[in-house]
Amino acid sequence: MNEATVDVLNESIEAEQDSSSRETVRAFVNNVQNRVQERVGNIAGKEMQVVRGWLEEKLRLLDPTYEIYDTASKGAAAWFEPGTGRMVFDDRTMDRRADTGYWSRVRRHEEVHKNDQAHTFNRGAITFDGKVVPVHPVLIEWHAIRQSGQPDGDLTAGYRAHVRLGDELVAIAGRGAVTDALRTGDIAGLQETINGKDDSFLQESRILPASGHLL
């Protein structure tokens, strides 16, 4: 590998990260390629393979229409914008040595928000076990984390707390009922399901056992 070309590529990536406010993945990789060519001229052979390898890796990782932005400055690795349908990823995804496993899971997480969840809900929170748990962010983040297979090591403490609450809800209502409610937006129906389970439990608890005493 030509170390000089690698250095120019890394510097070109950093320059594009610093200069761009927000752009598509396709625009980002094209601009980096142009920066490299401006520095070293028309490259070919093994030198071109270095740049081409980076470009192809990024286009495998992210759809070319997804957008790149300094989302870390807003406290996020990425986000989905329901109003526009846009997917926005932190510019660290474009680093030559970026952890593709981590960023693949982040991409799947955001794609759950985009493709597998309703964007409006008929109830803003769910109540169970004396807890009032918001749909946003707790339940939609629990769903995206579990669906994308993100381990605890990928998550902040706040997101790990979302997972714990979501798992508690699943233990009561069932995973299918929870994910269906998030997919359709029918949180009120999920609440009815939980209330029905609570009523059933209360009725069962009042059945007289063999001792003749109420449980």
Secondary structure, 3 states (H helix, E strand, C coil): CCHHHHHHHHHHHHHHHHHCCCEEHHHHHHHHHHHHHHHHCCCCHHHHHHHHHHHHHHHHHCCCCCEEECHHHHCCCEEEECCCCEEEEEHHHHCCCCCHHHHHHHHHHHHHHHHCCCCCCCCCEEEECCEEEEHHHHHHHHHHHHHHCCCHHHCCHHHHHHHHHHHHHHHHHCHHHHHHHHHHCCHHHHHHHHHHHHHHHHHHHCCCCCCCCCC
